[in-house]
Amino acid sequence: MANNHLVVESLETLIKAVQTYQDELLTNRQILENAANVCDVAMGGDDIVKKHIGRLNEALEELRKTSQIAEEVAEALIEDKRKAIEVYED
């Protein structure tokens, strides 16, 4: 029983860590979006600016993919926690 309690606590810690990571990804995404918008407004149609905005958009896409993976990991951990609690209660 003590082992299951430890498992539940460990899963809670992992879930919090993943949620913190997700929050950080969101913050970084907002920073990149703002940078792309400021770049576009300030420097407009310059080819170099378009190139850098394109790179920012590529980074945003990678952040979106990473966020999706983090979300899936969080969901799996929550499910594992639910199962561990069920076993603990039995």
N, C-alpha and C positions, 0 to 999 in steps of 0.2 A: 504494500500500500504506500509506503513512504516513497518508493521508487516512482509510482504513478504521480504522486504529488510533485515530485521533482521534475518529472516530464512536463506536467502542466505548467509549472513555474517557468521552465526553460522555454516552452512554446510561447508563453506570454511575453517573455523577454525578446524572443525572436520576432514576434508580431510587432512589438513596439519599435524595434530596430528597423524593420521593413517599412513601417508607417513613417518613421522619421526620414528614412531614405526617400520615400515617395514625396514627402513634403519638400525636401531639398531639391529633388528633380523638378517639382513644380516651380519652385523659386528660380532655379536656373533657366527653366523654360521661359518664364516671364522676362527674365533679364535678357535672354537672347532675342525674344520677340521685340522688346523695347529697343534693343540695339539695332535690329534690322529696320524698324520703323524710323528711328532717329536718323540713321544713315540714309535711308531713302528720302526722307523729308529734307535733310540738310544738304545732301549732295546730288539728289535727283538722278538724272539719266547718265551719269558718268559710267563708262564701261568698267572701270576698276571697282567702283562702288557696287555695280550690279554683280560683279564677280564675287565680292565679299558678302553681299546679301545672299547670294546663292549658297555660299558656304555656310552662312548662318542658318539658312533654311535646311540644309543637309544635316547640320548639327541638331536642329529642332526635330527633324524626322527620327534621328537616332535616339534622342531623348524620349520621343513618343514611344518608340519600340521598347526602350528600357523601362519606361513607366508601365507599359503593358505587362512586361515580364515580372516586375515588382508586384503588380496587382495580382497576378496569377500565383505568385509565391505566397503573398499574404493570404489569399483565399485558401490555398492548400494548408497553410499553417493553422488557420482558423478551423478548418475541417479536422486536422490532426488533433487539435486541442479538444474539439467537441468529442471526438472518439476516445481520447485519453480520459476525459471526464466521465464518459459513459462507463469505461472499464473501471475507473476509480470508484464509481458509485455502486457498481455490481459487487 
